[in-house]
Amino acid sequence: MKIKKVISLLCTAAMLLAVPAGNVYAGAEDQSVVVTMPTTSEPESGFDPAYGWGAGEHVHEPLIQSTLVRTTKDLGIENDLATEYSCSDDGLTWTVKIRDDVKFTDGEPLTASDVAFTFNTCRDESSVNDFTMLKEAVAVDDTTVEFHMNEPYSIWPYTMAVVGIVPEHAYDENYGQNPIGSGRYIMKQWDKGQQVIFEANPDYYGEEPKIKKLTVLFMEEDAAMAAAMSGQADVAHTAASYSDQEIDGYELLSVATVDNRGFNLPCTEPEEKDGITYGNSLTSDVKVRRAINLAIDREEMIENVLNGMLVPVKGISPNKGVLSIKCHGTTRRLLQSMTLMQRRL
């Protein structure tokens, strides 16, 4: 297998892929790929699904862990560990049947008990996803798990798609630093602040990964661009400010995203809680926020700061960049929820 060498520029409204004009390939012999990612992409709490790995702002497959289901390219749902699932007529119980041939990388079998343990842990500990709708996950037998809900939740399969299953027998407070899973990849090395190396799981139950070794380098935008230009990276994520630069032998491919740029303003009156003052007497006035919103010259900012790589809109819009004001409190949570739904739908 040949792996095409690619440079990727992560812009505000588009991901620009700089594709080589000629037949340039990297990792053709050992099927390895080197990718640069922003330093903010490194998971602070490690590779633990309970603390946001695979979920949150940038939803993605957790790589190390398997999920019950996963999203398809057209954002539908297909089975992963699950073989089937159903919901009761009252919407309060989801029943999931799972495969019986899956093992964690330490050789232990993955059972419904691990699934129930994972979701109950996320319910109690998750700092990213909302699990308030989940009352309890129960393992009925080795291959059947039931999710008892506090209220009907019709999009529960999309939550199942972002929660990596962890081993109950090998889970503790240090799990995120040395994760064990059943996913496509094994984390072989993590040099914090520098890089993480994944290798294909030889015992993976699904389709064999084409990339056998994946090295992710955590770099600032300038360093990522330099790494790409020097040939040290196959895929490099960098900023919109570099989108007009030409790299010998490469051309740019624009891919639309729902990435957005904005800033937050407190929407409530000042209130002290636990010694911290929340809110602001000026920006709590909706007229002030509207005035600021109208005064922003979006086109000027896009042209001179973002190299024209954004589309000005005044709300959450699919397939468009967003440059708008988002507020703390209920409004902020609503907008975040809308953004998440746009990404998933």
Sequence and secondary structure as in RCSB ss.txt:
>XXXX:A:sequence
MKIKKVISLLCTAAMLLAVPAGNVYAGAEDQSVVVTMPTTSEPESGFDPAYGWGAGEHVHEPLIQSTLVRTTKDL
GIENDLATEYSCSDDGLTWTVKIRDDVKFTDGEPLTASDVAFTFNTCRDESSVNDFTMLKEAVAVDDTTVEFHMN
EPYSIWPYTMAVVGIVPEHAYDENYGQNPIGSGRYIMKQWDKGQQVIFEANPDYYGEEPKIKKLTVLFMEEDAAM
AAAMSGQADVAHTAASYSDQEIDGYELLSVATVDNRGFNLPCTEPEEKDGITYGNSLTSDVKVRRAINLAIDREE
MIENVLNGMLVPVKGISPNKGVLSIKCHGTTRRLLQSMTLMQRRL
>XXXX:A:secstr
   B  EEEE SSEEEEEEESS  BSSTTT EEEEEE GGGS TT S GGGTTT TTS    SSS  SEEE TTS
 EEESSEEEEEE TTS EEEEEE SS B TTS B  HHHHHHHHHHHHHH SSS  TTEEEEEEEETTEEEEEES
S  TTHHHHHTT     GGG STTGGGS    SSEEEEEEETTTEEEEEE TT SSS  S SEEEEEE  HHHHH
HHHHTT  SEE   GGGTT   TTEEEEEEE   EEEEEE  S  EEETTEEE  TTTTSHHHHHHHHHH  HHH
HHHHHSTT     SS  TTS EEEEEESHHHHHHHHHHHHHHHH 
